[in-house]
Amino acid sequence: MPRRRKTFPCGHKGYGQTCHRCQQKDKVREEKKQQKQEWESTFAADPIDLSSLPIHVVVKAREIIAGLESQKNYREYNGKRLRHNRWIISIPVTRNYRMLCKDQGSLLIPQAVLSHEDYNVDKPGS
């Protein structure tokens, strides 16, 4: 006697007790959800809010912050002091994003990462 295909409640057809297509989709969805939660939990350790930025900008900004914390010079990242406020340093993160840091003598404190548009609209640090 040949086995008969049955239609599952989801609309798929198959032979088993459950729909394997839907099980696979659920498994992938759960893995993506877990990865997203792990990624979002990494923002708690950042000294400034990076959560609204694209992933590649966040990664690069974290590299720069780690370098500054390990006493690397801001000039190694092509950073420059602003003309109107010499205590503010602008470091390019990517072509479209800049990190602003405040000079505290021997220590640089990151203030924000701005898009190039936001950076150019207002005078940062004033």
C-alpha positions as CSV (number, residue, x, y, z in Angstrom):
1,M,0.0,0.0,0.0
2,P,1.6,3.3,-1.1
3,R,2.0,6.1,1.4
4,R,-0.2,9.1,0.8
5,R,1.0,12.7,0.9
6,K,-0.9,14.8,3.3
7,T,-1.5,18.5,3.4
8,F,-0.3,20.2,6.6
9,P,-2.1,23.2,8.2
10,C,0.5,25.5,6.7
11,G,-0.5,24.4,3.2
12,H,2.7,22.4,2.4
13,K,2.4,18.7,1.4
14,G,4.5,15.9,2.7
15,Y,4.7,12.5,4.4
16,G,5.9,13.1,7.9
17,Q,4.2,14.1,11.2
18,T,5.2,17.7,10.8
19,C,6.1,20.1,8.0
20,H,9.8,20.0,7.6
21,R,9.9,23.2,5.5
22,C,8.3,25.2,8.2
23,Q,10.5,23.6,10.9
24,Q,13.6,24.7,8.9
25,K,12.2,28.2,8.5
26,D,11.5,28.4,12.2
27,K,15.0,27.2,13.0
28,V,16.6,29.8,10.7
29,R,14.4,32.5,12.2
30,E,15.4,31.6,15.8
31,E,19.1,31.6,14.9
32,K,18.8,35.1,13.3
33,K,16.9,36.3,16.3
34,Q,19.6,35.0,18.7
35,Q,22.4,36.6,16.6
36,K,20.6,39.9,16.6
37,Q,20.2,39.8,20.4
38,E,23.9,38.9,20.8
39,W,24.8,41.9,18.5
40,E,22.5,44.3,20.4
41,S,23.9,43.2,23.8
42,T,27.4,44.3,22.7
43,F,26.3,48.0,22.7
44,A,26.1,48.1,26.5
45,A,29.9,48.1,26.7
46,D,30.4,51.1,24.3
47,P,31.2,54.5,25.8
48,I,29.0,56.3,23.3
49,D,25.7,55.3,21.6
50,L,26.5,53.4,18.4
51,S,23.2,51.5,18.1
52,S,21.7,53.6,15.3
53,L,24.8,53.2,13.0
54,P,25.4,50.6,10.2
55,I,27.3,47.5,11.2
56,H,30.5,48.4,9.3
57,V,30.6,51.8,11.0
58,V,30.1,50.3,14.5
59,V,33.0,47.9,13.9
60,K,35.3,50.6,12.7
61,A,34.3,53.0,15.5
62,R,35.0,50.3,18.1
63,E,38.5,49.8,16.6
64,I,39.2,53.5,16.9
65,I,37.9,53.7,20.5
66,A,40.0,50.7,21.5
67,G,43.0,52.3,19.9
68,L,42.4,55.6,21.7
69,E,41.9,53.7,25.0
70,S,45.3,52.0,24.5
71,Q,46.9,55.5,24.2
72,K,47.3,55.5,20.4
73,N,47.7,59.0,18.9
74,Y,44.6,60.3,17.2
75,R,46.8,61.3,14.2
76,E,47.2,57.6,13.4
77,Y,43.5,57.6,12.5
78,N,43.9,60.8,10.5
79,G,42.2,62.8,13.2
80,K,42.3,66.6,13.2
81,R,41.6,69.3,15.7
82,L,38.7,71.6,14.7
83,R,39.6,75.2,13.9
84,H,36.9,76.9,15.9
85,N,37.4,74.7,19.0
86,R,40.9,73.2,19.4
87,W,39.7,70.9,22.2
88,I,37.5,68.9,19.9
89,I,39.1,66.3,17.6
90,S,37.4,64.9,14.5
91,I,38.4,61.4,13.4
92,P,37.1,59.9,10.1
93,V,35.5,56.6,10.8
94,T,34.5,55.9,7.2
95,R,34.0,58.2,4.2
96,N,30.6,59.2,5.5
97,Y,31.0,59.2,9.3
98,R,33.1,61.2,11.8
99,M,33.9,60.6,15.4
100,L,34.1,63.6,17.7
101,C,36.4,63.3,20.7
102,K,37.1,65.8,23.5
103,D,40.7,66.4,24.5
104,Q,41.3,66.0,28.2
105,G,45.0,66.5,28.3
106,S,46.5,63.0,27.9
107,L,43.1,61.4,27.4
108,L,40.6,61.5,24.5
109,I,37.0,61.0,25.4
110,P,34.7,60.0,22.5
111,Q,31.6,62.2,22.3
112,A,29.6,61.0,19.3
113,V,29.8,59.4,15.8
114,L,28.0,61.6,13.3
115,S,27.1,61.1,9.7
116,H,28.9,63.5,7.3
117,E,25.7,65.4,6.8
118,D,25.1,66.0,10.5
119,Y,28.7,66.8,11.0
120,N,28.6,69.6,8.3
121,V,25.2,71.1,9.2
122,D,26.2,72.3,12.7
123,K,29.6,73.3,14.0
124,P,30.3,70.2,16.1
125,G,31.5,70.9,19.6
126,S,30.2,74.5,19.8
